[in-house]
Amino acid sequence: MIDIQLRSEALDAQTCLDAVASDKAGGHVLFVGTVRDHTQGKKVNKLDFESYEPMAVKEMHKIAERAMDKWPLLGISVHHRVGELEIGEIPVIIAVSSAHRKEAFAACEFVIDELKKTVPIWKKEYFDDGEVWVAAHP
Amino acid sequence: MITLKNFGIAREILQQRELSLDPEPLEIQNVGDLRTYLFSKYDRLAMVSSVAFAVNEEYAEDHVELRNGDTIAVIPPVSGG
């Protein structure tokens, strides 16, 4: 079971857990990303996420499929937010269910690591004295 | 014609979200040619730490040929999550 969503409204962890629920599951692993108030010692005021929507959804699907091939999982749910986010808000949630916890932990970490590498989503950080696209320059 | 979709810092540098381009007079045959053209026209794009391209929503290396009607995304370093 794969559930991928790109949303402009607030994300909800329980929705992701419910999406991967199974009577065969022995555990669920949940990763909740949150907007931090600083980066490299600088105070961050807010973030803005932009995406290439159809491709972002496809790429998240591919990552989930790769994880399902790699480990015996029951379900993966990946929800990513777009638009403006304040400190403490949730840009991403990943829920993974499997019969045994070890696979679920490994798969959850794999999915967030790969998402950060390949999914066409970009974030801009806003500071008191300006703004910057993350990772755009060395 | 091909359609370029520009995202993140690429959208800001090209100053538009989307633009149409006739590749023939510019002798743009593949992704690499498009890269060379864009980098010479927009020197700030050449300064971005890496720029990837997607043709019709799939990542494409420089050797991938472009065809009339293709949609090409200009993809600066991604930073989701």
Backbone of each chain as ProteinMPNN parsed JSONL, in Angstrom:
{"seq_chain_A": "MIDIQLRSEALDAQTCLDAVASDKAGGHVLFVGTVRDHTQGKKVNKLDFESYEPMAVKEMHKIAERAMDKWPLLGISVHHRVGELEIGEIPVIIAVSSAHRKEAFAACEFVIDELKKTVPIWKKEYFDDGEVWVAAHP", "coords_chain_A": {"N_chain_A": [[0.847, -1.199, 0.0], [0.738, 2.038, -1.039], [0.781, 5.437, -0.325], [0.752, 8.576, -1.484], [1.014, 12.026, -1.127], [0.758, 15.452, -2.027], [0.366, 18.431, -0.511], [-1.403, 21.502, 0.156], [-2.489, 22.166, 2.489], [-2.408, 21.882, 6.136], [-0.484, 19.14, 7.402], [-1.207, 15.828, 8.695], [-0.38, 13.584, 11.155], [-1.765, 11.337, 12.112], [-3.435, 10.71, 10.001], [-1.618, 9.724, 8.13], [-0.65, 7.479, 9.509], [-3.006, 5.992, 9.689], [-3.36, 5.439, 7.007], [-1.49, 3.474, 6.453], [-2.167, 1.417, 8.078], [-2.512, -1.953, 9.202], [-3.663, -5.245, 9.882], [-1.707, -7.075, 9.906], [0.526, -5.786, 10.725], [3.322, -5.281, 12.865], [4.434, -3.105, 13.803], [4.623, 0.489, 13.518], [6.456, 3.027, 11.964], [7.07, 6.421, 12.329], [7.946, 9.394, 10.777], [8.282, 12.765, 11.369], [8.8, 15.733, 9.925], [9.888, 18.983, 10.889], [9.684, 22.573, 10.818], [12.517, 24.328, 11.554], [13.85, 26.873, 13.754], [16.242, 28.021, 13.08], [19.201, 28.179, 10.99], [22.436, 27.191, 10.311], [23.32, 28.879, 12.418], [21.788, 31.121, 12.006], [18.829, 33.037, 12.423], [15.749, 31.808, 11.418], [12.805, 32.896, 9.851], [10.581, 32.045, 8.357], [9.541, 29.474, 5.988], [9.326, 28.767, 2.48], [7.829, 26.528, 0.363], [8.178, 25.151, -2.835], [6.993, 23.264, -5.62], [7.372, 20.899, -8.344], [4.712, 19.733, -9.278], [3.415, 17.281, -10.572], [5.649, 15.724, -11.211], [6.983, 15.582, -8.774], [5.229, 14.041, -7.264], [5.339, 11.648, -8.723], [8.088, 10.982, -8.366], [8.212, 10.615, -5.605], [6.604, 8.39, -5.409], [8.18, 6.516, -6.801], [10.325, 6.241, -5.022], [9.041, 5.147, -2.82], [8.219, 2.739, -3.948], [10.701, 1.568, -4.434], [11.544, 1.206, -1.807], [9.624, -0.628, -0.952], [10.391, -2.789, -2.483], [12.855, -3.334, -1.4], [12.528, -3.971, 1.323], [10.422, -6.092, 3.393], [7.587, -4.682, 3.536], [4.447, -3.338, 4.741], [2.998, -1.025, 4.296], [3.438, 2.339, 2.985], [3.335, 5.726, 3.624], [3.586, 8.928, 2.357], [3.478, 12.244, 2.905], [3.728, 15.482, 1.707], [4.133, 18.919, 2.238], [3.305, 22.009, 0.586], [3.944, 25.49, -0.122], [3.762, 28.381, 2.1], [5.379, 28.056, 5.231], [5.347, 28.276, 8.753], [7.564, 28.558, 11.65], [7.933, 25.487, 13.366], [5.849, 24.273, 12.061], [4.781, 21.529, 9.888], [6.516, 20.16, 7.293], [6.81, 17.638, 6.132], [5.678, 14.256, 6.354], [6.285, 10.877, 7.073], [5.094, 7.647, 7.086], [5.542, 4.289, 7.944], [4.698, 0.889, 7.773], [5.215, -2.416, 9.015], [5.692, -5.98, 9.466], [7.662, -6.404, 11.307], [9.705, -4.32, 13.418], [12.303, -3.502, 12.654], [12.691, -3.402, 9.847], [10.864, -1.424, 9.23], [11.925, 0.865, 10.492], [14.357, 1.12, 9.033], [13.394, 1.477, 6.407], [11.922, 3.842, 6.628], [13.895, 5.747, 7.166], [15.372, 5.518, 4.81], [13.473, 6.433, 2.916], [13.085, 9.189, 3.607], [15.71, 10.126, 3.286], [16.191, 9.663, 0.519], [14.145, 11.139, -0.589], [14.97, 13.74, -0.07], [17.041, 13.897, -1.86], [16.121, 13.556, -4.542], [13.457, 14.383, -5.12], [11.54, 16.779, -6.813], [11.269, 19.418, -5.181], [11.489, 22.556, -3.679], [12.945, 24.685, -1.216], [12.693, 27.885, 0.246], [14.412, 29.941, 2.431], [13.577, 32.385, 4.8], [15.068, 35.139, 6.248], [15.854, 37.699, 8.773], [17.305, 39.547, 7.369], [17.059, 38.98, 4.663], [16.639, 36.483, 2.019], [16.938, 33.052, 0.982], [17.429, 30.482, -1.45], [17.539, 27.192, -0.528], [20.506, 25.271, -0.702], [21.134, 26.138, -3.261], [23.472, 27.417, -3.901], [27.027, 26.765, -3.578]], "CA_chain_A": [[0.0, 0.0, 0.0], [1.508, 3.285, -1.117], [-0.07, 6.636, -0.274], [1.603, 9.753, -1.697], [0.224, 13.251, -1.281], [1.381, 16.766, -1.964], [-0.79, 19.188, -0.03], [-1.166, 22.887, 0.572], [-3.057, 22.34, 3.831], [-1.613, 21.29, 7.213], [-0.382, 17.677, 7.37], [-1.69, 15.193, 9.916], [0.324, 12.317, 11.368], [-2.705, 10.226, 12.272], [-3.917, 10.353, 8.657], [-0.578, 8.884, 7.514], [-0.655, 6.19, 10.221], [-4.22, 5.267, 9.285], [-3.207, 4.997, 5.615], [-0.639, 2.271, 6.371], [-2.607, 0.46, 9.103], [-2.766, -3.315, 8.723], [-3.707, -6.232, 10.968], [-0.458, -7.854, 9.851], [1.642, -4.942, 11.172], [3.815, -5.388, 14.232], [4.899, -1.774, 14.201], [4.572, 1.616, 12.589], [7.46, 4.058, 12.215], [6.568, 7.71, 11.853], [8.882, 10.515, 10.772], [7.607, 14.051, 11.2], [9.741, 16.843, 9.76], [9.334, 20.256, 11.366], [10.461, 23.761, 10.443], [13.4, 24.763, 12.632], [13.929, 28.344, 13.806], [17.586, 28.525, 12.762], [20.037, 27.371, 10.109], [23.825, 27.661, 10.384], [23.442, 29.987, 13.377], [20.962, 32.274, 11.615], [17.422, 32.902, 12.773], [14.845, 31.644, 10.28], [11.464, 33.388, 10.179], [9.593, 31.157, 7.737], [10.001, 28.784, 4.783], [8.346, 28.672, 1.394], [8.102, 25.331, -0.439], [7.652, 25.144, -4.198], [7.195, 21.929, -6.18], [6.919, 20.557, -9.696], [3.785, 18.8, -8.645], [3.235, 15.917, -11.095], [6.907, 14.975, -11.136], [7.279, 15.342, -7.357], [4.411, 12.896, -6.843], [5.925, 10.456, -9.373], [9.376, 10.639, -7.751], [7.948, 10.067, -4.262], [6.1, 7.043, -5.67], [9.316, 5.65, -7.159], [11.091, 5.976, -3.803], [8.243, 4.223, -2.007], [8.292, 1.423, -4.607], [12.042, 1.006, -4.176], [11.564, 0.75, -0.405], [8.798, -1.845, -0.872], [11.199, -3.867, -3.075], [14.029, -3.59, -0.552], [12.149, -4.534, 2.622], [9.051, -6.617, 3.424], [6.764, -3.669, 4.21], [3.002, -3.43, 4.495], [2.518, 0.23, 3.724], [4.235, 3.564, 3.098], [2.591, 6.947, 3.36], [4.438, 10.114, 2.33], [2.743, 13.481, 2.657], [4.615, 16.65, 1.707], [3.407, 20.199, 2.192], [3.868, 23.089, -0.222], [3.489, 26.824, 0.293], [4.482, 29.024, 3.192], [5.287, 27.387, 6.534], [5.926, 28.988, 9.898], [8.38, 27.738, 12.548], [7.178, 24.462, 14.091], [4.908, 23.569, 11.171], [5.243, 20.226, 9.401], [6.607, 20.064, 5.833], [6.781, 16.263, 5.614], [5.411, 13.132, 7.259], [6.436, 9.555, 6.463], [4.681, 6.541, 7.959], [5.85, 2.976, 7.366], [4.275, -0.237, 8.61], [5.729, -3.73, 8.619], [5.457, -7.004, 10.477], [8.709, -6.25, 12.327], [10.09, -2.91, 13.49], [13.607, -3.202, 12.073], [12.486, -3.033, 8.438], [10.126, -0.155, 9.175], [12.891, 1.935, 10.8], [15.296, 1.266, 7.908], [12.682, 1.998, 5.238], [11.535, 5.223, 6.895], [15.091, 6.566, 6.983], [15.657, 5.47, 3.373], [12.522, 7.269, 2.181], [13.362, 10.616, 3.815], [17.015, 10.435, 2.677], [16.05, 9.703, -0.939], [13.25, 12.274, -0.906], [15.777, 14.966, -0.048], [17.979, 13.891, -2.993], [15.592, 13.5, -5.908], [12.086, 14.87, -5.359], [11.608, 18.192, -7.199], [10.659, 20.358, -4.243], [12.518, 23.53, -3.304], [12.529, 25.565, -0.126], [13.352, 29.166, 0.41], [14.439, 30.363, 3.832], [13.472, 33.831, 4.996], [15.759, 35.66, 7.435], [15.57, 39.119, 9.023], [18.008, 40.406, 6.403], [17.015, 38.491, 3.28], [16.056, 35.171, 1.76], [17.857, 32.237, 0.183], [17.013, 29.142, -1.862], [18.425, 26.229, 0.141], [21.396, 24.438, -1.523], [21.306, 26.64, -4.631], [24.876, 27.792, -4.117], [27.921, 26.031, -2.682]], "C_chain_A": [[0.883, 1.25, 0.0], [0.542, 4.46, -1.177], [0.839, 7.859, -0.355], [0.709, 10.977, -1.856], [1.082, 14.491, -1.169], [0.238, 17.715, -1.627], [-0.429, 20.618, 0.324], [-1.814, 23.173, 1.934], [-2.168, 21.606, 4.851], [-1.641, 19.768, 7.126], [-0.791, 17.105, 8.723], [-1.09, 13.792, 10.057], [-0.64, 11.134, 11.445], [-3.247, 9.755, 10.915], [-2.917, 9.425, 7.968], [-0.536, 7.511, 8.175], [-1.855, 5.35, 9.793], [-4.064, 4.683, 7.882], [-2.412, 3.698, 5.513], [-1.049, 1.196, 7.384], [-2.896, -0.903, 8.474], [-2.789, -4.248, 9.923], [-2.432, -7.068, 11.013], [0.728, -7.078, 10.423], [2.005, -5.211, 12.626], [4.332, -4.056, 14.714], [4.741, -0.763, 13.092], [5.711, 2.553, 12.963], [6.987, 5.337, 11.547], [7.691, 8.738, 11.905], [8.088, 11.789, 10.505], [8.669, 15.136, 11.101], [9.087, 18.119, 10.251], [10.25, 21.409, 10.96], [11.193, 24.287, 11.673], [13.574, 26.281, 12.593], [15.327, 28.89, 13.505], [18.251, 27.61, 11.733], [21.417, 27.988, 10.102], [23.943, 28.938, 11.233], [22.588, 31.205, 13.074], [19.504, 32.021, 11.93], [16.565, 32.847, 11.507], [13.45, 32.11, 10.697], [10.36, 32.513, 9.596], [10.225, 30.479, 6.533], [8.892, 28.837, 3.739], [8.739, 27.474, 0.522], [7.4, 25.428, -1.781], [7.883, 23.752, -4.77], [6.834, 21.889, -7.65], [5.975, 19.392, -9.466], [3.716, 17.403, -9.272], [4.512, 15.082, -10.976], [7.27, 14.661, -9.688], [6.495, 14.123, -6.858], [4.976, 11.6, -7.426], [7.209, 10.009, -8.674], [9.177, 10.075, -6.341], [7.423, 8.634, -4.386], [7.245, 6.064, -5.946], [10.11, 5.264, -5.916], [10.347, 4.959, -2.934], [8.285, 2.813, -2.615], [9.641, 0.756, -4.372], [12.127, 0.468, -2.745], [10.766, -0.544, -0.253], [9.549, -3.05, -1.455], [12.319, -4.306, -2.14], [13.693, -4.309, 0.752], [10.728, -5.102, 2.561], [8.135, -5.683, 4.227], [5.289, -3.903, 3.907], [2.466, -2.146, 3.872], [3.5, 1.366, 3.919], [3.319, 4.734, 2.767], [3.577, 8.117, 3.405], [3.562, 11.312, 1.986], [3.73, 14.641, 2.734], [3.774, 17.898, 1.517], [4.08, 21.127, 1.202], [3.273, 24.422, 0.253], [4.294, 27.346, 1.469], [4.273, 28.307, 4.515], [5.986, 28.203, 7.608], [6.771, 28.005, 10.718], [7.474, 26.743, 13.288], [6.169, 23.73, 13.222], [5.594, 22.37, 10.53], [5.301, 20.191, 7.878], [6.468, 18.64, 5.308], [6.454, 15.26, 6.723], [5.585, 11.846, 6.469], [5.995, 8.519, 7.493], [4.938, 5.235, 7.228], [5.346, 1.9, 8.321], [4.89, -1.526, 8.078], [5.467, -4.714, 9.756], [6.436, -6.847, 11.636], [9.332, -4.861, 12.254], [11.36, -2.564, 12.709], [13.476, -2.704, 10.626], [11.807, -1.667, 8.336], [11.05, 1.028, 9.487], [13.8, 2.196, 9.605], [14.602, 1.916, 6.716], [12.324, 3.47, 5.426], [12.724, 6.155, 6.674], [15.471, 6.647, 5.498], [14.753, 6.45, 2.611], [12.823, 8.758, 2.385], [14.706, 11.005, 3.189], [16.893, 10.576, 1.164], [15.173, 10.878, -1.371], [14.06, 13.575, -1.006], [16.713, 15.052, -1.252], [17.304, 14.115, -4.339], [14.23, 14.148, -6.146], [12.106, 16.379, -5.66], [10.722, 19.105, -6.344], [11.791, 21.274, -3.78], [12.022, 24.373, -2.148], [13.387, 26.821, -0.063], [13.273, 29.527, 1.88], [14.398, 31.883, 3.9], [14.124, 34.213, 6.317], [15.348, 37.114, 7.658], [16.15, 39.985, 7.907], [18.005, 39.856, 4.98], [16.424, 37.103, 3.178], [17.005, 34.381, 0.874], [17.212, 30.899, -0.186], [18.008, 28.145, -1.292], [19.174, 25.399, -0.9], [21.646, 24.953, -2.937], [22.753, 27.022, -4.938], [25.778, 27.048, -3.145], [28.254, 26.833, -1.428]], "O_chain_A": [[1.667, 1.478, 0.922], [-0.393, 4.473, -1.977], [1.596, 8.148, 0.572], [-0.244, 10.959, -2.634], [1.993, 14.578, -0.346], [-0.744, 17.798, -2.364], [0.694, 20.91, 0.736], [-1.704, 24.279, 2.462], [-1.297, 20.819, 4.481], [-2.674, 19.172, 6.821], [-0.735, 17.783, 9.75], [-1.27, 12.933, 9.194], [-0.362, 10.062, 10.908], [-3.486, 8.565, 10.707], [-3.307, 8.464, 7.305], [-0.402, 6.495, 7.492], [-1.732, 4.147, 9.564], [-4.555, 3.592, 7.591], [-2.631, 2.907, 4.595], [-0.363, 0.184, 7.531], [-3.445, -0.998, 7.376], [-2.025, -4.067, 10.871], [-2.119, -7.688, 12.029], [1.813, -7.637, 10.589], [1.142, -5.35, 13.492], [4.635, -3.889, 15.895], [4.726, -1.093, 11.907], [5.915, 2.846, 14.141], [6.569, 5.351, 10.389], [8.314, 8.932, 12.949], [7.326, 11.875, 9.542], [9.359, 15.425, 12.079], [7.888, 18.326, 10.063], [11.454, 21.223, 10.784], [10.584, 24.641, 12.683], [13.46, 26.899, 11.535], [15.571, 30.087, 13.657], [17.915, 26.432, 11.617], [21.551, 29.196, 9.907], [24.565, 29.922, 10.834], [22.646, 32.205, 13.789], [19.0, 30.916, 11.726], [16.647, 33.721, 10.643], [12.972, 31.757, 11.775], [9.341, 32.265, 10.24], [11.315, 30.858, 6.103], [7.707, 28.936, 4.056], [9.854, 27.419, 0.004], [6.212, 25.737, -1.867], [8.882, 23.115, -4.434], [6.087, 22.734, -8.144], [6.378, 18.229, -9.458], [3.938, 16.419, -8.567], [4.46, 13.889, -10.679], [7.807, 13.59, -9.403], [7.025, 13.285, -6.129], [5.084, 10.589, -6.732], [7.405, 8.821, -8.419], [9.893, 9.161, -5.932], [7.754, 7.771, -3.573], [7.284, 4.955, -5.414], [10.52, 4.113, -5.765], [10.947, 4.033, -2.387], [8.376, 1.821, -1.892], [9.724, -0.451, -4.142], [12.708, -0.591, -2.503], [11.171, -1.447, 0.479], [9.378, -4.18, -0.996], [12.685, -5.48, -2.089], [14.462, -5.143, 1.23], [9.915, -4.641, 1.76], [7.936, -5.867, 5.428], [4.936, -4.578, 2.94], [1.579, -2.186, 3.019], [4.287, 1.379, 4.866], [2.62, 4.727, 1.754], [4.314, 8.275, 4.378], [2.979, 11.379, 0.904], [4.477, 14.769, 3.705], [2.826, 17.918, 0.733], [5.291, 21.046, 0.996], [2.246, 24.462, 0.931], [5.362, 26.826, 1.793], [3.144, 27.986, 4.886], [7.071, 28.746, 7.396], [6.709, 26.792, 10.515], [6.399, 27.101, 13.771], [5.68, 22.669, 13.61], [6.811, 22.209, 10.612], [4.258, 20.193, 7.224], [6.055, 18.442, 4.165], [6.893, 15.4, 7.864], [5.102, 11.726, 5.343], [6.467, 8.518, 8.63], [4.602, 5.086, 6.053], [5.545, 1.991, 9.532], [5.062, -1.707, 6.873], [5.074, -4.328, 10.857], [6.102, -7.115, 12.79], [9.473, -4.291, 11.172], [11.479, -1.465, 12.167], [14.086, -1.704, 10.246], [12.136, -0.861, 7.465], [10.974, 2.067, 8.833], [13.996, 3.344, 9.206], [15.164, 2.81, 6.083], [12.414, 4.257, 4.484], [12.584, 7.22, 6.071], [15.842, 7.709, 4.998], [15.226, 7.205, 1.761], [12.815, 9.516, 1.415], [14.832, 12.091, 2.625], [17.438, 11.518, 0.589], [15.432, 11.524, -2.387], [13.853, 14.39, -1.905], [17.135, 16.145, -1.632], [17.862, 14.8, -5.197], [13.89, 14.434, -7.294], [12.623, 17.164, -4.865], [9.617, 19.494, -6.723], [12.906, 20.821, -3.524], [10.847, 24.737, -2.085], [14.598, 26.81, -0.282], [12.214, 29.434, 2.501], [15.093, 32.573, 3.154], [13.778, 33.679, 7.371], [14.607, 37.694, 6.865], [15.58, 41.012, 7.541], [18.859, 40.227, 4.174], [15.796, 36.604, 4.111], [17.781, 34.956, 0.111], [16.546, 30.265, 0.632], [19.206, 28.252, -1.554], [18.58, 24.89, -1.851], [22.302, 24.278, -3.73], [23.197, 26.957, -6.084], [25.368, 26.731, -2.029], [28.997, 26.357, -0.57]]}, "seq_chain_B": "MITLKNFGIAREILQQRELSLDPEPLEIQNVGDLRTYLFSKYDRLAMVSSVAFAVNEEYAEDHVELRNGDTIAVIPPVSGG", "coords_chain_B": {"N_chain_B": [[8.234, 23.641, -31.128], [9.472, 23.884, -27.775], [8.665, 23.582, -24.297], [9.702, 25.304, -21.463], [9.848, 24.753, -18.018], [10.338, 26.455, -15.102], [11.896, 26.38, -11.964], [12.158, 27.273, -8.452], [15.215, 28.808, -7.722], [15.902, 28.948, -10.376], [13.603, 29.797, -11.648], [13.483, 32.368, -10.685], [15.821, 33.459, -11.762], [15.452, 33.202, -14.546], [13.272, 34.692, -14.682], [10.685, 33.965, -15.253], [8.013, 31.632, -14.956], [7.374, 29.836, -16.872], [8.345, 29.192, -20.234], [8.332, 29.383, -23.821], [10.226, 27.903, -26.435], [11.913, 27.92, -29.51], [13.703, 25.384, -30.654], [15.141, 24.908, -32.974], [16.355, 27.112, -34.631], [18.238, 27.784, -32.736], [19.875, 25.703, -32.656], [19.513, 23.642, -30.832], [19.579, 20.446, -29.853], [19.648, 18.443, -27.971], [19.48, 17.744, -24.388], [21.883, 18.624, -23.303], [22.675, 20.604, -25.134], [20.686, 22.472, -24.648], [21.26, 23.114, -22.014], [23.8, 24.341, -22.355], [23.033, 26.551, -23.9], [21.255, 27.896, -22.124], [22.962, 28.42, -19.946], [24.799, 30.14, -21.106], [23.232, 32.269, -21.808], [22.063, 33.059, -19.406], [23.964, 33.975, -17.008], [23.885, 33.811, -14.257], [22.529, 31.469, -13.807], [24.375, 29.572, -14.513], [25.981, 29.733, -12.34], [24.724, 28.432, -10.311], [24.788, 25.705, -7.995], [24.254, 23.077, -8.989], [22.502, 22.027, -11.881], [19.784, 20.257, -12.92], [17.875, 18.492, -15.432], [14.56, 17.728, -16.513], [12.77, 15.793, -18.773], [9.602, 15.793, -19.966], [8.68, 15.124, -17.385], [10.508, 13.245, -16.431], [13.733, 12.654, -15.089], [16.52, 13.665, -17.062], [19.488, 12.965, -18.805], [22.312, 14.745, -20.294], [22.577, 13.776, -22.934], [20.079, 13.166, -23.899], [17.725, 13.432, -26.455], [15.808, 16.183, -27.689], [12.389, 16.769, -28.492], [9.896, 18.208, -30.624], [7.302, 19.752, -28.844], [7.999, 18.748, -26.391], [8.159, 18.993, -22.795], [10.258, 20.644, -20.694], [11.78, 20.599, -17.6], [13.557, 22.871, -15.623], [15.77, 22.218, -13.206], [16.964, 23.234, -10.305], [19.205, 22.573, -7.443], [17.495, 20.275, -5.397], [15.468, 20.607, -2.427], [13.662, 19.467, -0.644], [11.649, 18.111, 2.094]], "CA_chain_B": [[8.504, 24.401, -29.91], [9.552, 23.173, -26.501], [8.244, 24.418, -23.171], [10.551, 25.218, -20.272], [9.234, 25.074, -16.73], [11.464, 26.862, -14.258], [11.538, 26.278, -10.547], [13.068, 27.768, -7.422], [16.1, 29.902, -8.121], [15.893, 29.03, -11.847], [12.442, 30.611, -11.998], [13.83, 33.764, -10.399], [16.862, 33.924, -12.69], [14.851, 33.338, -15.882], [12.205, 35.681, -14.476], [9.373, 33.458, -15.621], [7.715, 30.267, -14.525], [7.274, 28.99, -18.05], [8.605, 29.899, -21.484], [8.402, 28.555, -25.023], [11.502, 28.097, -27.119], [12.05, 27.181, -30.757], [15.073, 24.882, -30.528], [15.813, 24.734, -34.265], [17.317, 28.18, -34.966], [19.284, 27.852, -31.698], [20.626, 24.442, -32.792], [19.382, 22.85, -29.605], [19.088, 19.105, -30.22], [19.501, 17.593, -26.783], [19.477, 18.431, -23.086], [23.175, 19.292, -23.137], [22.635, 21.844, -25.928], [19.814, 23.41, -23.935], [22.046, 23.55, -20.852], [24.812, 25.288, -22.831], [22.331, 27.767, -24.306], [20.742, 28.615, -20.948], [24.082, 28.875, -19.115], [25.462, 31.3, -21.709], [22.297, 33.396, -21.804], [21.807, 33.477, -18.015], [25.19, 33.563, -16.307], [23.575, 33.462, -12.853], [22.119, 30.058, -13.771], [25.621, 28.793, -14.564], [26.622, 29.79, -11.023], [23.986, 27.571, -9.37], [25.714, 24.599, -7.725], [24.018, 22.051, -10.006], [21.201, 22.182, -12.529], [19.345, 19.041, -13.602], [16.747, 18.707, -16.338], [13.62, 16.621, -16.672], [12.01, 15.863, -20.02], [8.284, 15.182, -19.758], [8.565, 14.672, -15.987], [11.516, 12.236, -16.048], [15.092, 13.189, -15.131], [17.143, 13.361, -18.348], [20.904, 13.316, -18.927], [22.599, 15.674, -21.391], [22.5, 13.165, -24.278], [18.679, 12.913, -24.291], [17.274, 14.266, -27.572], [14.566, 16.921, -27.453], [11.455, 16.733, -29.616], [8.841, 19.205, -30.656], [6.221, 19.457, -27.906], [8.508, 18.319, -25.084], [8.18, 19.915, -21.661], [11.53, 20.451, -19.995], [11.867, 21.305, -16.328], [14.887, 23.295, -15.192], [15.712, 21.773, -11.813], [18.112, 23.545, -9.441], [19.297, 21.588, -6.359], [16.231, 20.116, -4.677], [15.654, 20.8, -0.982], [12.43, 19.117, 0.057], [11.777, 17.424, 3.377]], "C_chain_B": [[8.651, 23.465, -28.71], [9.14, 24.146, -25.395], [9.208, 24.209, -22.012], [9.715, 25.574, -19.051], [10.382, 25.312, -15.754], [11.045, 26.91, -12.806], [12.602, 26.889, -9.645], [13.909, 28.91, -7.946], [16.146, 30.043, -9.641], [14.728, 29.902, -12.32], [12.766, 32.099, -11.775], [14.851, 34.306, -11.398], [16.288, 34.13, -14.096], [13.66, 34.299, -15.876], [10.864, 35.259, -15.059], [9.246, 31.98, -15.249], [7.759, 29.312, -15.714], [7.64, 29.805, -19.278], [8.703, 28.918, -22.638], [9.654, 28.914, -25.795], [11.451, 27.297, -28.415], [13.494, 26.671, -30.816], [15.849, 24.892, -31.85], [16.811, 25.842, -34.605], [18.459, 28.29, -33.957], [20.179, 26.615, -31.73], [20.659, 23.655, -31.493], [18.775, 21.504, -29.977], [18.867, 18.204, -29.012], [19.602, 18.433, -25.514], [20.777, 19.212, -22.87], [23.241, 20.611, -23.9], [21.799, 22.908, -25.221], [20.55, 23.986, -22.725], [23.051, 24.629, -21.271], [24.168, 26.626, -23.201], [21.889, 28.576, -23.084], [21.873, 29.192, -20.098], [24.773, 30.09, -19.743], [24.54, 32.515, -21.702], [22.069, 33.953, -20.39], [23.006, 33.07, -17.161], [24.947, 33.246, -14.831], [23.121, 32.014, -12.728], [23.351, 29.156, -13.773], [26.316, 28.771, -13.202], [25.905, 28.956, -9.961], [24.769, 26.257, -9.22], [25.485, 23.369, -8.598], [22.634, 22.288, -10.587], [20.898, 20.882, -13.274], [18.187, 19.405, -14.523], [15.85, 17.486, -16.311], [12.885, 16.848, -17.983], [10.718, 15.094, -19.8], [8.212, 14.434, -18.418], [9.487, 13.531, -15.594], [12.89, 12.904, -16.119], [15.77, 12.752, -16.426], [18.591, 13.849, -18.355], [21.096, 14.184, -20.177], [22.399, 15.074, -22.782], [21.059, 12.974, -24.771], [18.219, 13.938, -25.333], [15.952, 14.963, -27.207], [13.708, 16.892, -28.704], [10.425, 17.842, -29.472], [7.73, 18.811, -29.678], [6.696, 18.995, -26.529], [8.368, 19.427, -24.036], [9.439, 19.624, -20.854], [11.533, 21.277, -18.713], [13.321, 21.638, -16.032], [14.917, 23.148, -13.674], [16.99, 22.134, -11.05], [18.165, 22.533, -8.283], [17.998, 21.506, -5.554], [16.488, 20.216, -3.173], [14.351, 20.533, -0.229], [12.714, 18.451, 1.394], [11.868, 18.387, 4.537]], "O_chain_B": [[8.034, 22.402, -28.649], [9.251, 25.363, -25.541], [9.495, 23.075, -21.626], [8.976, 26.559, -19.047], [11.275, 24.479, -15.605], [9.976, 27.416, -12.466], [13.771, 27.006, -10.013], [13.396, 29.86, -8.537], [16.401, 31.135, -10.15], [14.862, 30.655, -13.284], [12.379, 32.962, -12.563], [14.765, 35.456, -11.828], [16.602, 35.119, -14.758], [13.124, 34.663, -16.922], [10.007, 36.1, -15.327], [10.212, 31.217, -15.233], [8.129, 28.145, -15.584], [7.29, 30.982, -19.366], [9.104, 27.768, -22.46], [10.089, 30.065, -25.812], [11.008, 26.149, -28.431], [14.414, 27.464, -31.011], [17.08, 24.885, -31.844], [17.985, 25.558, -34.844], [19.522, 28.822, -34.275], [21.115, 26.49, -30.941], [21.681, 23.086, -31.108], [17.61, 21.423, -30.367], [18.012, 17.318, -29.028], [19.782, 19.65, -25.558], [20.768, 20.316, -22.326], [23.779, 21.603, -23.408], [22.156, 24.086, -25.199], [20.476, 25.183, -22.447], [23.148, 25.683, -20.643], [24.684, 27.692, -22.863], [22.117, 29.783, -23.012], [21.768, 30.308, -19.59], [25.273, 30.963, -19.032], [25.001, 33.652, -21.604], [21.904, 35.159, -20.206], [23.057, 31.951, -16.651], [25.712, 32.498, -14.222], [23.299, 31.393, -11.68], [23.37, 28.111, -13.121], [27.142, 27.898, -12.937], [26.408, 28.79, -8.85], [25.341, 25.756, -10.188], [26.448, 22.674, -8.922], [21.712, 22.697, -9.882], [21.658, 20.461, -14.146], [17.598, 20.48, -14.41], [16.308, 16.361, -16.115], [12.432, 17.956, -18.269], [10.732, 13.903, -19.488], [7.756, 13.293, -18.334], [9.29, 12.908, -14.55], [13.19, 13.624, -17.071], [15.621, 11.605, -16.847], [18.886, 14.98, -17.968], [20.19, 14.339, -20.997], [22.08, 15.805, -23.72], [20.847, 12.654, -25.94], [18.311, 15.147, -25.12], [15.104, 14.402, -26.513], [14.211, 16.978, -29.824], [10.13, 18.331, -28.381], [7.272, 17.668, -29.684], [5.893, 18.865, -25.605], [8.445, 20.617, -24.342], [9.654, 18.504, -20.392], [11.318, 22.489, -18.735], [14.204, 20.793, -16.172], [14.203, 23.842, -12.951], [17.987, 21.418, -11.139], [17.256, 21.712, -8.155], [17.472, 22.518, -5.091], [17.594, 19.944, -2.705], [13.985, 21.265, 0.691], [13.868, 18.254, 1.774], [11.979, 17.961, 5.686]]}, "name": "protein", "num_of_chains": 2, "seq": "MIDIQLRSEALDAQTCLDAVASDKAGGHVLFVGTVRDHTQGKKVNKLDFESYEPMAVKEMHKIAERAMDKWPLLGISVHHRVGELEIGEIPVIIAVSSAHRKEAFAACEFVIDELKKTVPIWKKEYFDDGEVWVAAHPMITLKNFGIAREILQQRELSLDPEPLEIQNVGDLRTYLFSKYDRLAMVSSVAFAVNEEYAEDHVELRNGDTIAVIPPVSGG"}
